[in-house]
């Protein structure tokens, strides 16, 4: 039996070995058509946000000298890594040559060019690195008026320090946001990651008109309906045309206030998980209307962080101190030995302007007596509301003033009447003087901009935004930046920007 089994095994082994040797002759080897990629896809390709990216690779094929385009299919792909919004593979194009407007967040991405031979079904892949840079990395964001409508322009700072004007940025970036109505505001600040309810964009870039306020992606300016500001507020009963007149970061962090067109104050502090929810401006269970100004420090200071608001009906000052306070508190009138120059609880006057001034950590308020039409300037400490000054402003055409600004370092008041700018300082002689005359041009805005990063040092330079009615709409706007001269001696021209619409609001996008 053992001998029989052994003989059978040997026979089977011999048969298998013979079959394998015989099978070698059954294969016929031949070359397949291969793709040869050009050297330009080796390494890194650099592109810029909102600029054209054109790649025209010269492909060669080992068995297709004619390179028949109908024989092949193509795909360009980049990969968004985990940890970034919407991770995964994204298709850039499906043609041999890539010709697109880049609308990708800045960064460096693993990318692939795929060529499929539709005859053989074989796919060839070339990996390369795609670096996206932002030519709109930094600069002045402008909410302008063009032919009575809102338009978003930008003064983009280039690597050489120069600024270029880009008109109608939303159209140029193929943004889905269409502005309706007249321009109202533009503002931006770093919010950080938002947990729970809200808009999941780490940078808050707000574009507002008199009909709506929306946010856009700060890198690509992309928009979707969920970016409307109503999506940030825990209130289901907001009107369709809900919009805001003011928004401002406070306390040098991601806390912020917004004042609506109906005079309501909302507050958010994402780091404390506090959302925009119920208005803060109520007393005795009744809402009161707040003026569209706030006296609050955008950047961090030690001590109390009071933010001040003004009740337009009862003509009184209110404050918000703690992030956990659910409502505004009335500012009490001075008592005892504290100086009393006016009444906080009833000034009897209308508020025309209010701002925070870094010198002396003061709040400046410009008031109008409705009975006499006289203008007054009130000053008090931001930390404890100690009154510092109250005086009638005696200055040319002050009753016709259209906009105001206060030097944060010097405390000088500036106002304009049509194309003229006046400076007022209660400590100088004379107290007021004409410092700029634009002639036939009209001034649309005066501002001292508050920068959020300490590396920017132009915070005490006066911005004068004007427009020439005789020039074409959309190109007749101008921004002039002036140095504030010491000793209340006037202003000196520093920089000039042109080529956009009538500037209603502006904000500097920092990097």
C-alpha positions in Angstrom: 0.0 0.0 0.0 2.8 2.4 0.9 4.5 1.7 -2.4 1.3 2.3 -4.3 0.7 5.7 -2.7 4.2 6.8 -3.4 3.9 5.9 -7.0 0.7 7.9 -7.4 2.2 11.0 -5.7 5.2 10.9 -8.0 3.0 10.6 -11.0 0.9 13.6 -10.0 4.0 15.7 -9.3 5.3 14.8 -12.7 2.0 15.8 -14.4 1.9 19.2 -12.6 5.5 20.0 -13.4 4.9 19.1 -17.1 1.8 21.2 -17.2 3.5 24.2 -15.7 6.4 24.0 -18.1 4.0 23.6 -21.0 2.0 26.7 -19.8 5.0 29.0 -20.2 4.6 28.9 -23.8 1.0 30.0 -23.7 1.7 33.7 -22.9 2.4 36.4 -25.5 3.9 39.6 -24.1 3.5 43.0 -25.7 4.0 46.7 -24.8 1.0 48.8 -23.7 0.5 52.5 -24.5 2.0 54.5 -21.7 1.7 58.2 -20.8 4.8 60.3 -20.3 4.2 63.4 -18.1 6.1 66.7 -18.5 8.7 67.9 -16.1 6.5 70.9 -15.2 4.4 68.6 -13.0 7.4 67.7 -10.9 7.5 69.3 -7.5 5.3 72.4 -6.7 3.0 74.5 -8.7 2.0 77.9 -7.2 -1.4 79.6 -7.8 -3.2 82.6 -6.4 -6.7 82.9 -4.9 -9.1 84.6 -7.4 -6.5 84.4 -10.2 -6.4 82.2 -13.2 -4.5 78.9 -13.0 -3.6 77.6 -16.4 -1.6 74.4 -16.9 -1.1 73.0 -20.4 0.9 69.8 -20.1 2.6 68.4 -23.2 1.8 64.7 -23.0 3.5 62.0 -25.0 2.3 58.4 -25.5 4.6 55.4 -26.2 2.2 53.8 -28.7 0.1 56.7 -29.9 2.1 59.2 -31.9 -0.9 61.2 -32.9 -2.0 61.7 -29.3 -5.7 61.4 -30.3 -7.6 63.5 -27.7 -10.7 61.4 -28.1 -8.9 58.3 -26.9 -8.3 59.7 -23.4 -10.1 61.1 -20.4 -8.6 63.5 -17.8 -9.1 64.6 -14.2 -7.3 67.2 -12.0 -7.7 66.6 -8.3 -6.5 68.2 -5.1 -7.0 66.8 -1.6 -8.1 68.8 1.4 -6.5 67.2 4.5 -8.4 66.1 7.6 -8.8 68.8 10.2 -9.8 71.4 7.6 -13.3 72.3 6.5 -14.8 69.8 4.0 -11.9 67.4 3.8 -11.4 64.9 0.9 -10.6 64.8 -2.8 -11.9 67.7 -4.9 -12.0 67.8 -8.7 -10.5 70.9 -10.3 -11.3 69.9 -13.9 -11.8 67.1 -16.4 -10.1 68.4 -19.5 -6.5 67.8 -20.7 -5.5 71.4 -20.0 -6.5 73.1 -16.7 -7.9 76.6 -17.0 -9.8 77.7 -13.9 -10.3 80.7 -11.6 -8.8 79.6 -8.3 -11.3 79.6 -5.5 -9.5 77.5 -2.9 -8.4 78.4 0.6 -4.7 79.2 0.8 -2.4 76.3 1.7 -0.4 73.5 0.1 -2.3 70.5 -1.2 -1.4 67.0 -2.5 -2.7 67.0 -6.1 -3.0 64.6 -8.9 -3.3 64.7 -12.7 -5.0 61.5 -14.0 -5.0 60.3 -17.6 -7.1 57.3 -18.6 -6.5 55.4 -21.9 -10.1 54.6 -22.8 -9.0 51.9 -25.2 -7.0 49.8 -22.7 -8.7 51.1 -19.6 -5.3 51.8 -18.0 -5.1 54.9 -15.8 -1.9 56.8 -15.3 -1.5 59.2 -12.3 1.0 62.0 -11.8 1.3 63.5 -8.2 2.4 67.1 -7.6 2.1 69.7 -5.0 -0.3 72.7 -5.4 0.4 75.8 -3.3 -2.4 78.3 -3.1 -1.5 81.9 -2.1 -3.8 84.8 -1.5 -3.2 88.0 -3.5 -6.0 89.5 -1.4 -4.1 88.5 1.7 -4.4 92.0 3.3 -5.8 95.4 2.7 -8.8 97.8 2.9 -12.2 96.3 2.5 -14.6 98.9 1.2 -18.4 98.9 1.2 -19.1 101.5 -1.5 -22.2 103.0 -3.2 -22.3 102.8 -7.0 -25.4 104.2 -8.7 -27.4 104.0 -5.5 -26.5 100.4 -4.8 -24.0 98.6 -2.6 -20.8 97.3 -4.0 -17.9 95.5 -2.3 -14.4 96.7 -3.4 -11.0 96.1 -2.0 -7.6 97.8 -1.8 -5.3 94.8 -1.9 -1.8 95.1 -0.4 0.8 93.5 -2.6 4.1 91.9 -1.6 5.9 95.1 -2.5 3.7 97.1 -0.1 1.7 98.8 -2.8 -2.1 98.7 -3.0 -4.2 97.8 -6.0 -7.9 98.6 -6.5 -10.2 95.7 -7.3 -13.8 96.7 -8.0 -16.9 94.5 -7.4 -15.0 91.7 -5.7 -18.0 89.5 -5.3 -18.6 89.3 -9.0 -14.9 88.8 -9.8 -14.8 85.9 -7.3 -18.0 84.3 -8.6 -19.4 84.6 -5.1 -23.1 83.6 -4.8 -23.8 86.6 -2.6 -25.7 89.4 -4.3 -25.9 92.6 -2.4 -29.3 94.4 -2.4 -30.1 97.8 -1.1 -27.8 100.6 -0.1 -24.4 100.0 1.6 -24.2 100.1 5.4 -21.1 98.4 6.8 -18.1 96.2 6.4 -16.3 94.7 9.4 -14.0 91.8 10.3 -12.5 90.1 13.3 -11.1 86.7 14.3 -13.9 84.6 15.9 -12.2 81.2 16.1 -13.9 77.9 16.1 -17.6 78.1 16.7 -19.2 75.2 18.6 -22.9 74.5 18.3 -25.3 76.9 16.7 -23.8 79.5 14.5 -21.8 80.1 11.3 -18.8 77.8 11.0 -16.3 80.4 9.7 -13.4 81.2 12.0 -13.1 84.8 10.7 -16.1 87.0 10.8 -16.2 89.1 7.6 -19.5 91.0 7.6 -21.0 92.8 4.6 -24.1 94.8 5.4 -26.7 96.8 3.5 -30.0 98.4 4.6 -31.7 95.2 3.7 -29.5 92.4 4.9 -26.2 91.4 6.5 -24.2 88.4 5.4 -20.8 86.8 6.1 -18.6 85.4 3.4 -15.5 83.1 3.5 -12.7 85.5 4.3 -10.3 83.7 1.9 -12.4 82.9 -1.1 -15.5 85.2 -0.5 -17.7 82.2 -1.1 -21.3 82.5 0.3 -24.3 80.3 1.0 -27.7 81.0 2.6 -26.5 79.7 6.0 -24.0 82.6 6.1 -26.8 85.2 6.7 -26.3 86.9 10.0 -29.7 85.7 11.2 -28.1 82.2 11.4 -25.9 83.5 14.3 -28.8 84.8 16.5 -30.9 82.5 18.6 -34.1 84.3 17.8 -36.6 82.6 15.3 -38.7 85.8 14.9 -36.3 88.1 13.2 -37.8 89.9 10.2 -36.9 89.1 6.6 -35.1 92.3 6.1 -33.2 92.1 9.4 -30.0 94.1 9.3 -27.5 95.8 11.6 -26.1 99.3 11.8 -23.0 98.5 13.8 -20.9 95.6 14.9 -17.7 95.7 16.9 -15.3 93.3 18.6 -14.5 94.1 22.3 -12.1 93.2 25.0 -9.4 92.2 22.6 -11.0 88.8 22.1 -13.8 87.2 20.1 -16.6 88.9 22.0 -18.6 91.4 20.0 -21.7 93.6 20.1 -24.1 94.3 17.2 -26.7 97.0 17.1 -29.6 96.4 14.8 -31.5 98.8 12.6 -34.4 98.8 15.1 -32.0 99.8 18.0 -31.5 96.5 19.7 -28.2 95.4 21.2 -27.0 91.8 20.9 -23.9 90.3 22.5 -21.8 87.2 21.8 -18.8 85.6 23.6 -18.0 82.3 21.8 -15.2 81.5 24.3 -17.8 81.5 27.0 -20.4 79.7 24.8 -22.5 82.8 24.9 -24.5 83.3 21.6 -26.3 86.2 20.2 -29.8 85.6 21.7 -32.1 88.1 23.5 -31.5 91.8 23.2 -29.7 93.5 26.2 -31.6 96.8 25.9 -34.6 96.4 28.2 -35.7 97.7 31.5 -38.9 96.9 33.5 -39.5 94.2 30.9 -39.7 96.8 28.1 -37.2 97.3 25.2 -35.8 100.7 24.6 -34.1 101.9 21.4 -30.4 102.3 21.3 -28.4 104.7 19.0 -26.1 103.1 16.4 -22.9 103.9 18.3 -21.0 102.2 21.1 -18.3 103.4 23.4 -16.2 100.3 23.8 -12.6 99.3 23.5 -12.0 96.8 20.7 -8.6 95.8 22.1 -7.7 94.4 25.5 -7.1 96.7 28.5 -6.9 95.8 32.2 -9.6 96.8 34.6 -13.3 97.1 34.0 -14.5 96.4 30.4 -17.5 98.7 30.3 -19.2 99.1 27.0 -21.5 102.2 26.7 -24.8 102.7 24.8 -27.4 105.4 24.5 -31.1 105.2 24.9 -32.5 107.5 22.2 -36.0 107.8 23.8 -35.1 108.6 27.4 -31.8 110.2 26.4 -29.7 108.3 28.9 -26.4 106.3 29.0 -26.3 102.6 29.7 -23.5 100.2 30.2 -22.6 96.5 29.9 -19.9 95.2 32.1 -19.7 91.4 32.5 -20.0 88.9 29.7 -22.5 87.2 31.9 -24.8 90.2 32.3 -28.1 89.5 30.6 -29.0 93.2 30.1 -27.7 96.7 30.1 -27.5 98.7 33.3 -28.1 102.4 33.7 -25.1 104.6 34.2 -25.9 106.4 37.5 -25.5 110.2 37.9 -22.4 111.2 39.9 -22.9 111.6 43.6 -20.9 113.0 46.5 -17.6 114.6 45.6 -17.5 113.2 42.1 -17.7 115.8 39.4 -21.1 116.3 37.9 -21.1 118.1 34.6 -24.2 116.5 33.0 -26.8 113.9 33.8 -26.2 110.3 32.6 -29.8 109.4 33.3 -31.3 112.2 31.3 -29.1 114.4 29.2 -32.1 116.0 27.4 -30.1 115.7 24.2 -29.8 113.5 21.1 -26.7 111.5 20.5 -24.9 112.2 17.2 -21.7 110.2 17.7 -19.9 108.2 20.4 -16.5 106.5 20.4 -13.8 105.1 22.7 -10.5 107.0 22.8 -7.4 105.4 24.0 -5.8 108.5 25.5 -7.0 108.6 29.0 -9.3 105.6 28.3 -12.2 108.0 27.6 -15.6 107.9 26.0 -16.4 110.9 23.7 -20.0 111.7 23.0 -21.3 114.4 20.7 -24.8 115.6 21.6 -27.4 117.9 20.1 -29.9 119.9 22.1 -33.2 119.4 20.1 -34.5 122.7 21.4 -31.6 125.0 20.6 -29.8 122.9 18.0 -26.5 123.5 19.9 -23.8 120.8 19.9 -22.0 119.6 23.0 -19.1 117.3 23.7 -19.2 115.1 26.8 -16.3 113.1 28.0 -16.0 110.5 30.8 -13.8 107.6 31.9 -14.4 104.3 30.2 -13.5 102.3 33.4 -15.8 104.0 36.0 -17.8 106.7 34.2 -16.0 109.6 36.0 -17.1 112.7 34.1 -14.1 114.6 32.6 -15.7 117.3 30.5 -18.9 118.8 29.1 -18.9 121.9 26.8 -20.8 123.5 24.0 -18.8 123.1 20.7 -18.3 126.6 19.3 -17.0 126.0 15.8 -17.9 127.0 12.2 -21.1 125.2 10.8 -21.0 122.7 13.6 -24.8 122.5 13.3 -24.3 121.2 9.8 -21.7 118.5 10.6 -22.3 115.3 8.7 -19.8 112.9 10.3 -17.4 112.9 13.2 -14.1 111.3 14.3 -11.8 111.6 17.3 -8.1 111.2 17.3 -7.4 108.2 19.7 -4.0 109.6 20.7 -4.5 113.4 20.7 -8.3 113.6 21.5 -8.9 116.2 18.7 -12.4 116.2 17.3 -12.9 116.3 13.5 -16.1 116.9 11.6 -17.0 117.6 8.0 -19.5 119.9 6.3 -19.8 118.7 2.7 -16.2 118.9 1.4 -14.7 120.8 4.4 -13.0 119.2 7.4 -12.7 121.1 10.7 -10.6 120.3 13.7 -11.8 121.1 17.3 -9.7 121.0 20.4 -11.0 122.6 23.6 -7.4 123.1 24.9 -6.0 125.0 22.0 -6.3 128.6 20.9 -8.1 129.0 18.6 -10.2 125.9 19.5 -11.3 125.2 15.9 -9.8 125.5 12.5 -10.4 124.5 8.9 -7.8 121.8 8.1 -9.0 120.5 4.7 -11.1 121.8 1.8 -12.0 119.3 -0.9 -13.7 121.9 -3.1 -16.5 120.4 -5.2 -15.8 116.9 -3.9 -18.1 115.6 -1.1 -16.9 113.7 2.0 -18.7 110.5 2.8 -16.8 109.3 5.9 -14.3 110.3 8.5 -12.6 107.6 10.5 -9.7 106.7 12.8 -9.3 103.0 12.3 -8.7 100.6 15.2 -6.3 97.9 14.3 -6.5 94.6 16.2 -2.8 93.7 15.9 0.0 95.8 17.5 2.2 95.6 14.4 0.0 98.2 12.7 0.9 101.7 13.7 -1.5 103.9 11.7 -4.3 104.0 14.3 -3.9 107.8 14.9 -4.1 108.7 11.2 -7.2 110.4 9.9 -9.0 108.7 7.0 -11.0 111.1 4.8 -13.2 109.3 2.3 -14.5 111.5 -0.5 -16.1 111.3 -3.9 -16.3 113.7 -6.9 -19.8 113.9 -8.3 -18.5 115.0 -11.7 -16.5 111.7 -12.2 -17.9 108.3 -13.4 -19.8 106.3 -10.8 -17.7 103.4 -9.3 -14.5 105.3 -10.1 -15.0 108.6 -8.3 -14.1 107.6 -4.8 -11.0 108.6 -2.9 -9.4 107.7 0.4 -6.8 110.1 1.9 -4.8 109.2 5.0 -3.5 112.2 7.1 -1.0 112.5 9.9 -2.4 114.3 12.9 0.0 117.1 13.6 0.9 117.8 17.2 -0.2 121.0 19.0 -3.5 120.9 17.2 -1.8 122.6 14.2 -3.7 120.6 11.5 -3.2 117.5 9.4 -0.6 116.4 6.8 -1.3 114.1 3.8 0.3 110.7 4.1 -1.3 108.4 1.5 -4.0 108.5 -1.3 -6.1 105.7 -2.8 -8.5 106.1 -5.8 -10.5 104.1 -8.3 -13.6 102.9 -6.4 -17.1 104.0 -5.5 -18.4 106.3 -2.7 -17.0 104.8 0.5 -19.7 104.3 3.2 -17.7 101.9 5.4 -14.2 100.5 5.5 -12.2 98.0 7.5 -8.6 96.9 7.3 -8.2 93.1 6.8 -5.1 92.2 8.9 -2.7 89.4 8.4 
